[in-house]
Amino acid sequence: MPVIPKQKAIHVVVDSTGVKVYGEGEWKVRTHGAGKRRTWRKLHLGVDEGTLEIVAAVVTTNNIADCEVLPNLLELVEQEIEQVSGDGAYDTFDCYDTIAD
């Protein structure tokens, strides 16, 4: 693979997704009903918009809001950040303050 030179400042796109940690198969649930409580984790990612490289990743429990993780996620980015984009989960005053810093 070719080496992609690092830009001076990057545009970071942030989002999260749920990951099922433990659970029964769908057939078992339909046939016998749900067993133990299903557990989820959230994978929060920061991606360089230009290269599509993952520049930061944090795993949390499912009860942690996306906006709470943003400061930690941005601290993990080694390059200078020019712009940050995210969905409505990051549309809070705290996130705006974090990005401005």
ChimeraX attribute file (.defattr): number of C-alpha atoms within 10 A of each C-alpha:
attribute: neighborCount
match mode: 1-to-1
recipient: residues
	/A:1	3
	/A:2	4
	/A:3	5
	/A:4	7
	/A:5	7
	/A:6	10
	/A:7	11
	/A:8	9
	/A:9	12
	/A:10	19
	/A:11	19
	/A:12	26
	/A:13	19
	/A:14	24
	/A:15	19
	/A:16	19
	/A:17	13
	/A:18	14
	/A:19	14
	/A:20	11
	/A:21	9
	/A:22	12
	/A:23	15
	/A:24	13
	/A:25	9
	/A:26	10
	/A:27	9
	/A:28	12
	/A:29	12
	/A:30	9
	/A:31	8
	/A:32	8
	/A:33	11
	/A:34	14
	/A:35	10
	/A:36	9
	/A:37	9
	/A:38	11
	/A:39	12
	/A:40	17
	/A:41	17
	/A:42	19
	/A:43	17
	/A:44	20
	/A:45	22
	/A:46	26
	/A:47	22
	/A:48	21
	/A:49	16
	/A:50	12
	/A:51	13
	/A:52	11
	/A:53	11
	/A:54	15
	/A:55	17
	/A:56	19
	/A:57	18
	/A:58	15
	/A:59	16
	/A:60	15
	/A:61	13
	/A:62	16
	/A:63	9
	/A:64	12
	/A:65	14
	/A:66	24
	/A:67	19
	/A:68	13
	/A:69	18
	/A:70	22
	/A:71	15
	/A:72	13
	/A:73	18
	/A:74	21
	/A:75	10
	/A:76	13
	/A:77	18
	/A:78	9
	/A:79	17
	/A:80	12
	/A:81	15
	/A:82	11
	/A:83	13
	/A:84	18
	/A:85	16
	/A:86	16
	/A:87	11
	/A:88	10
	/A:89	14
	/A:90	19
	/A:91	13
	/A:92	11
	/A:93	10
	/A:94	14
	/A:95	18
	/A:96	13
	/A:97	10
	/A:98	14
	/A:99	16
	/A:100	9
	/A:101	7
